[in-house]
């Protein structure tokens, strides 16, 4: 106790100095830790850690694209009766039938289609003091008048031409030629014509068809001919070897009908 009383001031001073030394040591560690924390924060702001973003949810987009690829098909023509009610018409025997399926150009039946030819034949050779002239038969089956449809004979020499052809040259002896070289004027094609071998080219077609609801039959109709049935007027718009096309004069609609022999 005497020692404590004698040296208490030194002891207190020693305790205070030890505390100060401890504080100084603590401050060194604290400052280093605080400095490291500041550096970490700075690095985090300047060079933040990169993390992969989560995958986008494209479910709704994919579903929308799928709907667009397979759109809803609304049948407003055949099955819908609000916008397209049935139209009925009375037949010759007094029956009421659905016009869409039993009446009109769609029930026309094509029974036959015949090709119409341009036919050229070497009919004869005529010789006189002026030389040889050639008699060539011309048959235009697609002509619009009966007179033009009949076969007509044309007398030509080399270099002559008419509304159908021109004679370019003669192969062989002029008085008894092996062949004539002819140019068809409307197409520009060059053909060879010999005895017994006519030139034939399809220029158009004639069509036979019938309309059963009125028991009407149309024969030998050609492009441009007018026909009437079912209370409407039509024009033969086109004829090919396997179909007929009619032009409805009331609305300009084209109706194509197949030929199935």
DRENPA-3360 file (N, C-alpha, C; in nm, 2 decimals, always signed):
BEGIN
1 = XXXXXXXX = +0.08/-0.12/+0.00/+0.00/+0.00/+0.00/+0.09/+0.13/+0.00 ~ +0.20/+0.12/+0.08/+0.29/+0.23/+0.08/+0.35/+0.26/-0.05 ~ +0.37/+0.14/-0.13/+0.43/+0.16/-0.26/+0.33/+0.23/-0.35 ~ +0.20/+0.19/-0.34/+0.10/+0.25/-0.42/+0.08/+0.40/-0.39 ~ +0.09/+0.43/-0.26/+0.07/+0.57/-0.22/+0.19/+0.65/-0.26 ~ +0.31/+0.58/-0.26/+0.43/+0.66/-0.30/+0.44/+0.68/-0.45 ~ +0.39/+0.58/-0.52/+0.41/+0.58/-0.67/+0.28/+0.59/-0.75 ~ +0.17/+0.63/-0.69/+0.04/+0.62/-0.76/+0.04/+0.72/-0.88;
9 = XXXXXXXX = +0.11/+0.82/-0.87/+0.11/+0.92/-0.98/+0.18/+0.85/-1.10 ~ +0.29/+0.78/-1.08/+0.36/+0.71/-1.18/+0.27/+0.60/-1.24 ~ +0.20/+0.53/-1.15/+0.11/+0.42/-1.20/+0.01/+0.48/-1.29 ~ -0.06/+0.59/-1.24/-0.17/+0.65/-1.32/-0.11/+0.70/-1.46 ~ +0.01/+0.76/-1.45/+0.07/+0.81/-1.58/+0.10/+0.69/-1.67 ~ +0.14/+0.58/-1.61/+0.18/+0.46/-1.69/+0.05/+0.41/-1.76 ~ -0.06/+0.41/-1.68/-0.19/+0.36/-1.73/-0.24/+0.45/-1.84 ~ -0.23/+0.58/-1.82/-0.27/+0.67/-1.93/-0.18/+0.66/-2.05;
17 = XXXXXXXX = -0.05/+0.64/-2.03/+0.04/+0.63/-2.15/+0.01/+0.50/-2.22 ~ -0.02/+0.39/-2.14/-0.05/+0.26/-2.21/-0.19/+0.27/-2.29 ~ -0.28/+0.35/-2.23/-0.41/+0.37/-2.30/-0.38/+0.45/-2.43 ~ -0.30/+0.55/-2.42/-0.27/+0.63/-2.54/-0.20/+0.55/-2.65 ~ -0.11/+0.46/-2.60/-0.04/+0.38/-2.70/-0.14/+0.28/-2.76 ~ -0.23/+0.23/-2.68/-0.34/+0.14/-2.74/-0.42/+0.21/-2.84 ~ -0.46/+0.34/-2.80/-0.54/+0.41/-2.90/-0.47/+0.44/-3.03 ~ -0.34/+0.47/-3.01/-0.26/+0.50/-3.14/-0.25/+0.37/-3.22;
25 = XXXXXXXX = -0.23/+0.26/-3.16/-0.22/+0.13/-3.24/-0.36/+0.10/-3.30 ~ -0.47/+0.12/-3.23/-0.60/+0.10/-3.28/-0.63/+0.19/-3.40 ~ -0.58/+0.32/-3.38/-0.61/+0.42/-3.49/-0.53/+0.38/-3.62 ~ -0.41/+0.32/-3.60/-0.34/+0.27/-3.72/-0.42/+0.17/-3.80 ~ -0.48/+0.07/-3.72/-0.56/-0.04/-3.79/-0.69/+0.02/-3.84 ~ -0.75/+0.11/-3.77/-0.87/+0.17/-3.81/-0.86/+0.25/-3.94 ~ -0.75/+0.33/-3.94/-0.72/+0.41/-4.06/-0.69/+0.32/-4.18 ~ -0.62/+0.22/-4.17/-0.59/+0.13/-4.28/-0.72/+0.06/-4.33;
33 = XXXXXXXX = -0.80/+0.02/-4.23/-0.93/-0.05/-4.27/-1.02/+0.05/-4.34 ~ -1.02/+0.18/-4.29/-1.11/+0.28/-4.35/-1.06/+0.31/-4.49 ~ -0.92/+0.32/-4.51/-0.87/+0.35/-4.64/-0.90/+0.24/-4.74 ~ -0.89/+0.11/-4.69/-0.92/+0.00/-4.78/-1.07/+0.00/-4.82 ~ -1.15/+0.04/-4.72/-1.30/+0.04/-4.75/-1.32/+0.15/-4.86 ~ -1.26/+0.27/-4.85/-1.27/+0.38/-4.94/-1.23/+0.33/-5.08 ~ -1.11/+0.26/-5.08/-1.06/+0.21/-5.21/-1.16/+0.11/-5.28 ~ -1.21/+0.02/-5.19/-1.31/-0.07/-5.24/-1.43/-0.01/-5.30;
41 = XXXXXXXX = -1.48/+0.10/-5.23/-1.60/+0.17/-5.28/-1.57/+0.24/-5.41 ~ -1.45/+0.30/-5.42/-1.41/+0.37/-5.54/-1.40/+0.27/-5.66 ~ -1.34/+0.15/-5.63/-1.33/+0.05/-5.74/-1.47/+0.00/-5.78 ~ -1.56/-0.01/-5.68/-1.69/-0.06/-5.71/-1.77/+0.04/-5.80 ~ -1.74/+0.17/-5.78/-1.81/+0.27/-5.86/-1.75/+0.28/-6.00 ~ -1.62/+0.27/-6.01/-1.55/+0.29/-6.14/-1.56/+0.16/-6.22 ~ -1.53/+0.05/-6.16/-1.53/-0.08/-6.23/-1.63/-0.18/-6.16 ~ -1.75/-0.15/-6.17/-1.85/-0.24/-6.10/-1.84/-0.38/-6.15;
49 = XXXXXXXX = -1.87/-0.47/-6.07/-1.87/-0.62/-6.10/-1.99/-0.64/-6.20 ~ -1.96/-0.71/-6.31/-2.06/-0.74/-6.41/-2.13/-0.87/-6.38 ~ -2.26/-0.87/-6.39/-2.34/-0.98/-6.36/-2.43/-1.01/-6.48 ~ -2.45/-1.13/-6.52/-2.53/-1.17/-6.64/-2.68/-1.13/-6.61 ~ -2.74/-1.07/-6.71/-2.88/-1.03/-6.70/-2.97/-1.16/-6.71 ~ -3.08/-1.16/-6.64/-3.17/-1.28/-6.66/-3.23/-1.28/-6.80 ~ -3.26/-1.40/-6.85/-3.32/-1.41/-6.99/-3.45/-1.34/-6.99 ~ -3.47/-1.27/-7.11/-3.60/-1.20/-7.13/-3.72/-1.30/-7.14;
57 = XXXXXXXX = -3.83/-1.26/-7.09/-3.95/-1.35/-7.10/-4.02/-1.30/-7.23 ~ -4.00/-1.39/-7.34/-4.06/-1.36/-7.47/-4.19/-1.44/-7.50 ~ -4.25/-1.49/-7.39/-4.36/-1.58/-7.41/-4.48/-1.51/-7.48 ~ -4.51/-1.39/-7.44/-4.62/-1.32/-7.51/-4.59/-1.28/-7.65 ~ -4.46/-1.25/-7.68/-4.42/-1.21/-7.81/-4.43/-1.33/-7.90 ~ -4.38/-1.45/-7.85/-4.39/-1.57/-7.93/-4.53/-1.61/-7.96 ~ -4.62/-1.60/-7.86/-4.76/-1.63/-7.88/-4.82/-1.54/-7.99 ~ -4.79/-1.41/-7.99/-4.84/-1.32/-8.09/-4.79/-1.36/-8.23;
65 = XXXXXXXX = -4.67/-1.39/-8.24/-4.61/-1.43/-8.37/-4.68/-1.55/-8.42 ~ -4.70/-1.65/-8.33/-4.77/-1.77/-8.37/-4.91/-1.75/-8.42 ~ -4.98/-1.66/-8.35/-5.12/-1.62/-8.40/-5.12/-1.56/-8.53 ~ -5.02/-1.47/-8.56/-5.01/-1.41/-8.69/-4.98/-1.51/-8.80 ~ -4.90/-1.61/-8.77/-4.86/-1.71/-8.87/-4.98/-1.80/-8.90 ~ -5.07/-1.81/-8.81/-5.19/-1.89/-8.84/-5.32/-1.81/-8.80 ~ -5.35/-1.71/-8.89/-5.46/-1.62/-8.86/-5.59/-1.70/-8.87 ~ -5.69/-1.65/-8.80/-5.82/-1.70/-8.80/-5.89/-1.68/-8.93;
73 = XXXXXXXX = -5.94/-1.79/-8.99/-6.00/-1.78/-9.12/-6.15/-1.77/-9.10 ~ -6.21/-1.66/-9.14/-6.36/-1.64/-9.13/-6.42/-1.67/-9.27 ~ -6.51/-1.76/-9.28/-6.58/-1.79/-9.40/-6.71/-1.71/-9.41 ~ -6.70/-1.60/-9.48/-6.82/-1.51/-9.49/-6.89/-1.52/-9.62 ~ -6.86/-1.63/-9.69/-6.92/-1.65/-9.83/-7.01/-1.78/-9.83 ~ -6.95/-1.89/-9.79/-7.03/-2.02/-9.81/-7.11/-2.05/-9.69 ~ -7.06/-2.03/-9.57/-7.13/-2.08/-9.45/-7.21/-1.97/-9.38 ~ -7.17/-1.84/-9.41/-7.23/-1.73/-9.34/-7.36/-1.69/-9.41;
81 = XXXXXXXX = -7.47/-1.68/-9.33/-7.60/-1.65/-9.39/-7.65/-1.51/-9.35 ~ -7.57/-1.44/-9.27/-7.60/-1.30/-9.23/-7.56/-1.20/-9.34 ~ -7.44/-1.21/-9.39/-7.39/-1.13/-9.50/-7.42/-1.18/-9.63 ~ -7.44/-1.31/-9.64/-7.47/-1.38/-9.77/-7.59/-1.47/-9.76 ~ -7.71/-1.42/-9.75/-7.83/-1.51/-9.74/-7.85/-1.58/-9.87 ~ -7.92/-1.69/-9.86/-7.95/-1.77/-9.98/-8.04/-1.69/-10.08 ~ -8.01/-1.71/-10.21/-8.09/-1.65/-10.31/-8.17/-1.76/-10.38 ~ -8.30/-1.75/-10.40/-8.38/-1.85/-10.45/-8.44/-1.81/-10.59;
89 = XXXXXXXX = -8.46/-1.90/-10.67/-8.52/-1.87/-10.80/-8.61/-1.99/-10.85 ~ -8.71/-1.95/-10.92/-8.81/-2.05/-10.97/-8.77/-2.11/-11.10 ~ -8.77/-2.24/-11.11/-8.74/-2.31/-11.23/-8.85/-2.31/-11.33 ~ -8.83/-2.37/-11.45/-8.94/-2.37/-11.55/-9.06/-2.46/-11.50 ~ -9.03/-2.56/-11.42/-9.14/-2.64/-11.37/-9.20/-2.59/-11.24 ~ -9.17/-2.47/-11.20/-9.23/-2.41/-11.09/-9.16/-2.43/-10.95 ~ -9.05/-2.51/-10.95/-8.99/-2.54/-10.83/-8.90/-2.42/-10.78 ~ -8.88/-2.40/-10.65/-8.79/-2.30/-10.60/-8.66/-2.37/-10.56;
97 = XXXXXXXX = -8.55/-2.33/-10.62/-8.42/-2.39/-10.59/-8.32/-2.28/-10.55 ~ -8.22/-2.33/-10.48/-8.11/-2.23/-10.43/-8.03/-2.19/-10.55 ~ -8.03/-2.06/-10.58/-7.97/-2.01/-10.70/-7.82/-2.03/-10.70 ~ -7.75/-2.03/-10.58/-7.61/-2.04/-10.58/-7.56/-2.17/-10.63 ~ -7.64/-2.28/-10.61/-7.59/-2.41/-10.65/-7.67/-2.47/-10.76 ~ -7.79/-2.42/-10.80/-7.87/-2.48/-10.90/-7.90/-2.40/-11.02 ~ -7.87/-2.27/-11.01/-7.90/-2.17/-11.12/-7.78/-2.09/-11.14 ~ -7.76/-2.05/-11.27/-7.65/-1.95/-11.30/-7.54/-2.02/-11.38;
105 = XXXXXXXX = -7.44/-1.94/-11.42/-7.34/-1.99/-11.51/-7.26/-2.10/-11.46 ~ -7.25/-2.11/-11.32/-7.17/-2.21/-11.26/-7.22/-2.36/-11.29 ~ -7.35/-2.37/-11.33/-7.40/-2.50/-11.36/-7.40/-2.53/-11.51 ~ -7.34/-2.44/-11.59/-7.32/-2.47/-11.73/-7.23/-2.59/-11.75 ~ -7.27/-2.68/-11.85/-7.19/-2.80/-11.87/-7.13/-2.79/-12.01 ~ -7.00/-2.79/-12.02/-6.93/-2.79/-12.15/-6.93/-2.93/-12.21 ~ -6.99/-2.95/-12.32/-7.00/-3.08/-12.38/-6.89/-3.11/-12.49 ~ -6.84/-3.01/-12.56/-6.74/-3.03/-12.66/-6.67/-2.90/-12.69;
113 = XXXXXXXX = -6.54/-2.92/-12.73/-6.46/-2.81/-12.78/-6.38/-2.85/-12.90 ~ -6.40/-2.78/-13.01/-6.34/-2.82/-13.14/-6.24/-2.71/-13.18 ~ -6.12/-2.75/-13.22/-6.02/-2.65/-13.27/-6.06/-2.60/-13.41 ~ -6.03/-2.47/-13.43/-6.06/-2.40/-13.56/-5.93/-2.37/-13.62 ~ -5.91/-2.42/-13.74/-5.78/-2.41/-13.81/-5.77/-2.31/-13.92 ~ -5.65/-2.26/-13.94/-5.61/-2.20/-14.06/-5.55/-2.31/-14.15 ~ -5.60/-2.33/-14.27/-5.55/-2.45/-14.35/-5.51/-2.39/-14.48 ~ -5.39/-2.42/-14.52/-5.33/-2.38/-14.65/-5.30/-2.51/-14.73;
121 = XXXXXXXX = -5.34/-2.52/-14.86/-5.32/-2.63/-14.94/-5.26/-2.59/-15.08 ~ -5.17/-2.67/-15.13/-5.12/-2.65/-15.27/-5.21/-2.73/-15.36 ~ -5.31/-2.65/-15.43/-5.41/-2.72/-15.51/-5.37/-2.75/-15.65 ~ -5.29/-2.66/-15.71/-5.25/-2.68/-15.85/-5.14/-2.58/-15.89 ~ -5.08/-2.61/-16.01/-4.98/-2.53/-16.07/-5.02/-2.49/-16.21 ~ -5.03/-2.36/-16.24/-5.08/-2.31/-16.37/-4.96/-2.25/-16.44 ~ -4.93/-2.29/-16.56/-4.82/-2.24/-16.63/-4.87/-2.17/-16.76 ~ -4.81/-2.06/-16.80/-4.84/-1.99/-16.92/-4.71/-1.92/-16.97;
129 = XXXXXXXX = -4.73/-1.83/-17.07/-4.61/-1.77/-17.12/-4.54/-1.68/-17.02 ~ -4.61/-1.64/-16.91/-4.55/-1.56/-16.81/-4.48/-1.64/-16.70 ~ -4.49/-1.77/-16.71/-4.43/-1.86/-16.61/-4.53/-1.93/-16.53 ~ -4.48/-1.98/-16.42/-4.57/-2.07/-16.33/-4.64/-1.98/-16.23 ~ -4.77/-2.01/-16.21/-4.84/-1.96/-16.10/-4.90/-2.07/-16.01 ~ -4.92/-2.05/-15.89/-4.96/-2.15/-15.80/-5.09/-2.12/-15.73 ~ -5.18/-2.23/-15.73/-5.31/-2.21/-15.68/-5.31/-2.27/-15.53 ~ -5.33/-2.18/-15.44/-5.32/-2.22/-15.29/-5.46/-2.19/-15.23;
137 = XXXXXXXX = -5.51/-2.30/-15.17/-5.63/-2.29/-15.10/-5.62/-2.24/-14.96 ~ -5.70/-2.14/-14.92/-5.70/-2.08/-14.79/-5.83/-2.10/-14.72 ~ -5.83/-2.17/-14.61/-5.95/-2.19/-14.53/-5.93/-2.14/-14.39 ~ -6.02/-2.04/-14.35/-6.01/-1.98/-14.22/-6.13/-2.02/-14.14 ~ -6.12/-2.12/-14.07/-6.23/-2.18/-13.99/-6.28/-2.09/-13.88 ~ -6.19/-2.00/-13.83/-6.22/-1.91/-13.72/-6.28/-1.78/-13.77 ~ -6.30/-1.76/-13.90/-6.35/-1.63/-13.95/-6.49/-1.61/-13.89 ~ -6.53/-1.48/-13.90/-6.66/-1.44/-13.83/-6.78/-1.45/-13.93;
145 = XXXXXXXX = -6.75/-1.46/-14.06/-6.86/-1.47/-14.16/-6.85/-1.61/-14.23 ~ -6.97/-1.65/-14.28/-6.97/-1.78/-14.35/-6.89/-1.78/-14.48 ~ -6.89/-1.66/-14.55/-6.82/-1.65/-14.67/-6.66/-1.67/-14.65 ~ -6.61/-1.61/-14.54/-6.47/-1.62/-14.51/-6.43/-1.75/-14.46 ~ -6.53/-1.82/-14.40/-6.50/-1.96/-14.35/-6.47/-2.06/-14.46 ~ -6.54/-2.04/-14.57/-6.53/-2.13/-14.68/-6.39/-2.12/-14.74 ~ -6.34/-2.23/-14.80/-6.21/-2.23/-14.87/-6.21/-2.14/-14.99 ~ -6.11/-2.06/-15.00/-6.09/-1.97/-15.11/-5.95/-2.00/-15.17;
153 = XXXXXXXX = -5.95/-1.99/-15.31/-5.82/-2.02/-15.38/-5.75/-1.89/-15.42 ~ -5.62/-1.88/-15.39/-5.54/-1.76/-15.42/-5.44/-1.80/-15.53 ~ -5.43/-1.72/-15.63/-5.33/-1.74/-15.74/-5.21/-1.65/-15.71 ~ -5.09/-1.71/-15.69/-4.97/-1.63/-15.66/-4.85/-1.68/-15.73 ~ -4.76/-1.59/-15.75/-4.62/-1.62/-15.81/-4.52/-1.58/-15.70 ~ -4.40/-1.62/-15.72/-4.29/-1.59/-15.62/-4.28/-1.44/-15.60 ~ -4.29/-1.40/-15.48/-4.29/-1.25/-15.44/-4.42/-1.19/-15.42 ~ -4.53/-1.26/-15.46/-4.66/-1.21/-15.43/-4.70/-1.24/-15.29;
161 = XXXXXXXX = -4.79/-1.15/-15.24/-4.85/-1.17/-15.10/-4.99/-1.12/-15.10 ~ -5.07/-1.17/-15.01/-5.21/-1.12/-14.99/-5.23/-1.10/-14.84 ~ -5.35/-1.10/-14.80/-5.38/-1.07/-14.66/-5.35/-1.19/-14.56 ~ -5.31/-1.30/-14.62/-5.28/-1.42/-14.53/-5.14/-1.46/-14.54 ~ -5.08/-1.47/-14.66/-4.94/-1.52/-14.67/-4.87/-1.45/-14.79 ~ -4.74/-1.48/-14.79/-4.66/-1.44/-14.91/-4.58/-1.55/-14.95 ~ -4.56/-1.57/-15.09/-4.49/-1.68/-15.14/-4.34/-1.63/-15.16 ~ -4.25/-1.70/-15.08/-4.11/-1.65/-15.08/-4.03/-1.72/-15.19;
169 = XXXXXXXX = -4.04/-1.85/-15.20/-3.96/-1.92/-15.30/-4.02/-2.05/-15.33 ~ -3.96/-2.12/-15.44/-4.00/-2.25/-15.48/-3.89/-2.34/-15.48 ~ -3.91/-2.46/-15.42/-3.80/-2.56/-15.42/-3.83/-2.66/-15.54 ~ -3.73/-2.68/-15.62/-3.74/-2.77/-15.74/-3.78/-2.70/-15.86 ~ -3.83/-2.77/-15.96/-3.87/-2.72/-16.09/-3.99/-2.63/-16.07 ~ -4.00/-2.51/-16.12/-4.11/-2.42/-16.09/-4.24/-2.49/-16.15 ~ -4.24/-2.56/-16.26/-4.36/-2.61/-16.32/-4.41/-2.74/-16.24 ~ -4.32/-2.80/-16.17/-4.35/-2.92/-16.09/-4.27/-2.91/-15.96;
177 = XXXXXXXX = -4.31/-2.82/-15.87/-4.22/-2.79/-15.75/-4.23/-2.91/-15.65 ~ -4.12/-2.92/-15.58/-4.12/-3.01/-15.47/-4.19/-2.95/-15.35 ~ -4.17/-2.82/-15.33/-4.24/-2.75/-15.22/-4.24/-2.60/-15.24 ~ -4.33/-2.54/-15.17/-4.34/-2.39/-15.18/-4.30/-2.34/-15.04 ~ -4.22/-2.23/-15.03/-4.18/-2.17/-14.90/-4.27/-2.05/-14.89 ~ -4.35/-2.05/-14.78/-4.45/-1.95/-14.76/-4.43/-1.88/-14.62 ~ -4.46/-1.75/-14.62/-4.45/-1.68/-14.49/-4.59/-1.64/-14.45 ~ -4.63/-1.68/-14.33/-4.76/-1.65/-14.27/-4.75/-1.51/-14.22;
185 = XXXXXXXX = -4.83/-1.41/-14.27/-4.81/-1.27/-14.24/-4.84/-1.23/-14.09 ~ -4.95/-1.29/-14.03/-4.98/-1.24/-13.90/-4.89/-1.29/-13.79 ~ -4.82/-1.40/-13.81/-4.72/-1.46/-13.71/-4.58/-1.44/-13.75 ~ -4.55/-1.42/-13.89/-4.42/-1.41/-13.94/-4.35/-1.54/-13.95 ~ -4.42/-1.65/-13.93/-4.35/-1.79/-13.94/-4.34/-1.83/-14.08 ~ -4.23/-1.90/-14.11/-4.21/-1.95/-14.25/-4.24/-2.10/-14.25 ~ -4.32/-2.15/-14.35/-4.36/-2.29/-14.36/-4.34/-2.34/-14.50 ~ -4.33/-2.47/-14.51/-4.32/-2.54/-14.63/-4.45/-2.61/-14.67;
193 = XXXXXXXX = -4.49/-2.59/-14.79/-4.62/-2.64/-14.84/-4.59/-2.73/-14.96 ~ -4.64/-2.86/-14.95/-4.62/-2.95/-15.06/-4.76/-3.01/-15.10 ~ -4.76/-3.08/-15.22/-4.88/-3.15/-15.26/-4.92/-3.25/-15.16 ~ -5.04/-3.26/-15.13/-5.09/-3.36/-15.04/-5.06/-3.34/-14.89 ~ -4.98/-3.24/-14.86/-4.95/-3.21/-14.71/-4.98/-3.06/-14.68 ~ -5.11/-3.04/-14.64/-5.15/-2.90/-14.61/-5.08/-2.85/-14.48 ~ -5.08/-2.72/-14.47/-5.04/-2.65/-14.35/-5.16/-2.63/-14.26 ~ -5.16/-2.67/-14.13/-5.27/-2.65/-14.04/-5.22/-2.58/-13.91;
201 = XXXXXXXX = -5.29/-2.48/-13.87/-5.26/-2.41/-13.75/-5.39/-2.38/-13.67 ~ -5.39/-2.41/-13.54/-5.51/-2.38/-13.46/-5.51/-2.23/-13.43 ~ -5.62/-2.16/-13.48/-5.64/-2.02/-13.46/-5.74/-1.99/-13.34 ~ -5.83/-2.08/-13.32/-5.93/-2.06/-13.21/-6.00/-2.19/-13.19 ~ -6.10/-2.18/-13.10/-6.18/-2.30/-13.07/-6.33/-2.27/-13.07 ~ -6.41/-2.36/-13.11/-6.56/-2.35/-13.10/-6.60/-2.44/-12.99 ~ -6.70/-2.40/-12.91/-6.74/-2.47/-12.79/-6.89/-2.50/-12.80 ~ -6.93/-2.62/-12.75/-7.07/-2.66/-12.73/-7.09/-2.67/-12.58;
209 = XXXXXXXX = -7.20/-2.62/-12.54/-7.24/-2.63/-12.39/-7.39/-2.62/-12.38 ~ -7.43/-2.66/-12.26/-7.57/-2.67/-12.23/-7.60/-2.61/-12.09 ~ -7.73/-2.56/-12.08/-7.77/-2.50/-11.95/-7.90/-2.58/-11.91 ~ -7.88/-2.68/-11.83/-7.99/-2.77/-11.80/-8.11/-2.71/-11.73 ~ -8.10/-2.61/-11.64/-8.22/-2.56/-11.57/-8.32/-2.50/-11.67 ~ -8.28/-2.46/-11.79/-8.37/-2.41/-11.89/-8.37/-2.50/-12.02 ~ -8.30/-2.61/-12.01/-8.29/-2.71/-12.12/-8.25/-2.64/-12.25 ~ -8.15/-2.55/-12.23/-8.09/-2.48/-12.35/-7.96/-2.54/-12.39;
217 = XXXXXXXX = -7.94/-2.55/-12.52/-7.81/-2.60/-12.58/-7.75/-2.50/-12.67 ~ -7.63/-2.47/-12.66/-7.55/-2.38/-12.74/-7.44/-2.46/-12.82 ~ -7.44/-2.45/-12.95/-7.35/-2.52/-13.03/-7.26/-2.43/-13.12 ~ -7.13/-2.47/-13.13/-7.04/-2.39/-13.22/-7.02/-2.25/-13.18 ~ -7.03/-2.22/-13.05/-7.01/-2.08/-13.01/-6.86/-2.05/-13.01 ~ -6.82/-1.92/-13.04/-6.69/-1.88/-13.05/-6.66/-1.76/-12.97 ~ -6.54/-1.72/-12.96/-6.50/-1.60/-12.88/-6.58/-1.48/-12.93 ~ -6.64/-1.41/-12.85/-6.72/-1.29/-12.88/-6.87/-1.31/-12.90;
225 = XXXXXXXX = -6.91/-1.44/-12.91/-7.05/-1.47/-12.93/-7.13/-1.43/-12.80 ~ -7.25/-1.39/-12.82/-7.34/-1.36/-12.70/-7.44/-1.47/-12.68 ~ -7.46/-1.50/-12.55/-7.56/-1.60/-12.52/-7.64/-1.55/-12.40 ~ -7.76/-1.60/-12.38/-7.85/-1.56/-12.27/-7.91/-1.68/-12.21 ~ -7.91/-1.69/-12.08/-7.97/-1.79/-12.00/-7.98/-1.75/-11.86 ~ -8.08/-1.81/-11.78/-8.09/-1.77/-11.64/-8.13/-1.63/-11.62 ~ -8.19/-1.56/-11.72/-8.23/-1.42/-11.70/-8.11/-1.33/-11.71 ~ -8.00/-1.37/-11.77/-7.88/-1.28/-11.78/-7.81/-1.30/-11.91;
233 = XXXXXXXX = -7.73/-1.20/-11.95/-7.66/-1.21/-12.08/-7.51/-1.23/-12.05 ~ -7.45/-1.31/-12.14/-7.31/-1.34/-12.13/-7.24/-1.34/-12.26 ~ -7.11/-1.32/-12.26/-7.03/-1.32/-12.38/-6.93/-1.43/-12.37 ~ -6.90/-1.50/-12.47/-6.80/-1.60/-12.47/-6.67/-1.52/-12.47 ~ -6.60/-1.52/-12.36/-6.48/-1.44/-12.34/-6.36/-1.50/-12.40 ~ -6.35/-1.63/-12.38/-6.23/-1.71/-12.43/-6.26/-1.86/-12.43 ~ -6.20/-1.93/-12.53/-6.22/-2.07/-12.54/-6.08/-2.13/-12.56 ~ -6.04/-2.23/-12.48/-5.92/-2.30/-12.50/-5.95/-2.45/-12.52;
241 = XXXXXXXX = -5.85/-2.53/-12.53/-5.88/-2.67/-12.56/-5.94/-2.74/-12.44 ~ -5.93/-2.68/-12.32/-5.98/-2.75/-12.20/-6.07/-2.67/-12.11 ~ -6.11/-2.55/-12.16/-6.20/-2.47/-12.07/-6.27/-2.36/-12.15 ~ -6.39/-2.31/-12.10/-6.46/-2.20/-12.15/-6.47/-2.09/-12.05 ~ -6.46/-1.97/-12.09/-6.47/-1.85/-12.00/-6.58/-1.76/-12.05 ~ -6.68/-1.74/-11.96/-6.79/-1.65/-11.99/-6.78/-1.52/-11.92 ~ -6.82/-1.41/-11.98/-6.82/-1.28/-11.92/-6.96/-1.24/-11.89 ~ -6.99/-1.22/-11.76/-7.12/-1.18/-11.72/-7.14/-1.03/-11.75;
249 = XXXXXXXX = -7.23/-1.00/-11.84/-7.25/-0.86/-11.88/-7.31/-0.77/-11.78 ~ -7.36/-0.82/-11.67/-7.42/-0.74/-11.57/-7.32/-0.69/-11.47 ~ -7.21/-0.76/-11.45/-7.11/-0.72/-11.35/-6.97/-0.73/-11.40 ~ -6.94/-0.78/-11.52/-6.81/-0.80/-11.57/-6.73/-0.92/-11.51 ~ -6.80/-1.00/-11.43/-6.73/-1.12/-11.37/-6.71/-1.23/-11.47 ~ -6.59/-1.29/-11.46/-6.55/-1.39/-11.55/-6.57/-1.53/-11.48 ~ -6.64/-1.62/-11.55/-6.67/-1.75/-11.50/-6.60/-1.85/-11.59 ~ -6.51/-1.93/-11.53/-6.43/-2.03/-11.61/-6.49/-2.17/-11.58;
257 = XXXXX = -6.52/-2.24/-11.69/-6.59/-2.37/-11.68/-6.50/-2.47/-11.75 ~ -6.47/-2.58/-11.68/-6.37/-2.68/-11.74/-6.45/-2.77/-11.84 ~ -6.37/-2.83/-11.94/-6.42/-2.93/-12.03/-6.36/-3.06/-11.99 ~ -6.44/-3.15/-11.96/-6.39/-3.29/-11.92/-6.46/-3.39/-12.01 ~ -6.39/-3.42/-12.12/-6.45/-3.51/-12.22/-6.46/-3.65/-12.16;
% end
